[in-house]
Amino acid sequence: MNKPKIYCIDLSEVHDEDVRYELSATILKQIFNDKKEGKGMNTMFVVEEAHNFAPERKGSGNAASKILQKIAAEGRKFNIGLMIITQRPASVSKGVLNQCSTQAVFRLVNPNDIGAIKESIEGITEKELEMLPKFRQGEGIFTGVAIEESVLVKV
């Protein structure tokens, strides 16, 4: 992976979760370490089902969780971006969730998930939080440091 293009590493066929997390961790560590040494290209990691790879529950960490927390905290200075995708933000490690500086948040109903969003997004208003369970499919809010003020979206 040394040419600028999109690489998709789909581990959904790896049915053993421990093996899947170990493979993910190995790939993430290698790229992170290369970038720390000034090698490689600018990188954006997209982690689907982030609540599985970086869980909030104590004692439920896996091989990928530690490196994802490190990338979330330090990746920007090495031109590494991290996009996490989850339907359960309350189940994602706060150490990862709180480092996400720009968020796209779609319909959430669970009070724990709404609470996690409230804790992790600086400046989100009560009115915006109250909108989350009322969104229809494809409706959401973009907010964070990349956006001067929150924007309602429909995709």
C-alpha positions in Angstrom: 0.0 0.0 0.0 2.4 2.6 -1.2 0.5 4.3 -4.0 -2.1 7.1 -3.4 -5.5 5.4 -3.8 -8.3 4.0 -1.7 -7.5 0.6 -0.1 -10.4 -1.2 1.5 -9.4 -4.0 3.9 -12.6 -6.0 4.4 -12.2 -8.4 7.3 -15.9 -9.4 7.5 -15.1 -12.9 6.2 -12.7 -13.5 9.2 -15.2 -15.1 11.6 -12.9 -15.4 14.6 -13.2 -12.0 16.3 -9.8 -12.3 18.1 -8.1 -12.9 14.7 -10.0 -10.1 13.1 -9.0 -7.7 15.9 -5.4 -8.9 15.8 -5.2 -8.5 12.0 -6.7 -5.0 12.3 -4.2 -4.0 15.0 -1.3 -5.3 13.0 -2.3 -3.2 10.0 -3.0 -0.1 12.0 0.2 -0.4 14.0 2.3 -0.9 10.8 0.9 2.1 9.1 1.0 4.3 12.2 4.6 3.4 12.9 5.6 4.1 9.2 3.9 7.5 9.4 5.7 8.3 12.7 9.0 7.6 10.8 8.0 9.9 8.0 7.2 7.1 5.6 4.1 6.4 3.7 1.3 8.8 2.5 -1.4 10.7 4.2 -3.9 8.2 5.6 -7.5 8.1 6.6 -8.7 5.1 8.6 -12.4 4.3 8.4 -13.6 1.9 11.1 -17.0 0.4 10.6 -18.7 -1.0 13.7 -16.3 1.0 15.9 -18.0 -0.2 19.1 -16.5 -3.6 18.4 -13.0 -2.4 17.6 -12.7 0.2 20.4 -15.3 -0.8 23.1 -16.0 1.4 26.1 -16.7 -1.5 28.4 -13.9 -2.1 31.0 -11.9 -5.3 30.4 -13.3 -5.8 26.9 -10.5 -4.2 25.1 -9.0 -6.1 22.1 -5.9 -6.0 20.1 -7.3 -3.1 17.9 -8.6 -1.0 20.7 -5.2 0.2 22.1 -3.8 1.3 18.7 -7.1 3.0 17.8 -7.0 5.0 21.0 -3.4 6.0 20.1 -4.3 7.0 16.5 -7.3 9.0 17.8 -5.1 10.9 20.2 -1.9 11.3 18.2 -2.6 10.5 14.5 -3.3 14.1 13.4 0.3 15.1 13.9 1.4 12.3 11.6 -1.3 13.1 8.9 -3.4 10.2 9.9 -7.2 10.7 10.1 -9.7 8.5 11.8 -13.3 8.1 11.0 -15.4 5.9 13.2 -18.8 4.6 12.3 -21.2 3.2 14.8 -24.9 3.0 15.7 -24.0 2.8 19.4 -21.8 5.8 20.4 -22.2 4.9 24.1 -20.5 1.7 23.4 -17.4 3.3 21.8 -14.4 4.1 24.0 -14.6 7.6 25.3 -10.9 7.9 24.6 -11.7 7.5 20.9 -15.0 9.2 20.7 -13.8 12.4 22.5 -11.0 12.8 20.0 -13.3 13.0 17.0 -13.3 16.7 16.3 -16.0 16.7 13.6 -19.1 14.5 13.8 -21.9 13.5 11.5 -24.7 12.3 13.8 -27.9 10.7 12.5 -31.0 9.4 14.3 -30.4 8.2 17.8 -33.1 7.1 20.2 -31.3 5.4 23.1 -30.7 7.9 25.9 -27.3 6.4 26.6 -26.2 7.1 23.0 -27.6 10.6 23.1 -25.7 11.1 26.4 -22.5 9.9 24.8 -23.0 12.5 22.0 -23.7 15.2 24.5 -20.5 14.4 26.4 -18.2 14.1 23.3 -19.4 17.0 21.2 -18.4 20.4 22.6 -21.0 23.1 21.9 -23.9 20.8 20.8 -27.1 22.4 22.0 -30.0 20.9 23.9 -32.2 21.7 21.0 -29.9 19.7 18.7 -29.8 16.8 21.1 -33.6 16.8 21.3 -33.8 16.5 17.5 -31.7 13.3 17.3 -34.6 10.9 18.0 -36.9 12.8 15.7 -34.7 12.5 12.6 -36.0 10.5 9.7 -33.9 8.1 7.7 -31.0 10.1 6.1 -31.4 13.2 8.3 -28.7 14.2 10.6 -26.5 17.0 11.9 -22.9 17.8 11.1 -21.0 19.6 13.8 -17.5 20.2 15.1 -14.3 22.1 14.4 -14.4 21.8 10.7 -17.8 23.5 10.6 -18.5 27.0 12.0 -21.9 26.1 13.2 -23.9 22.9 13.2 -25.6 22.0 9.9 -28.7 19.9 9.4 -28.3 17.5 6.5 -30.4 15.0 4.5 -28.5 12.4 2.6 
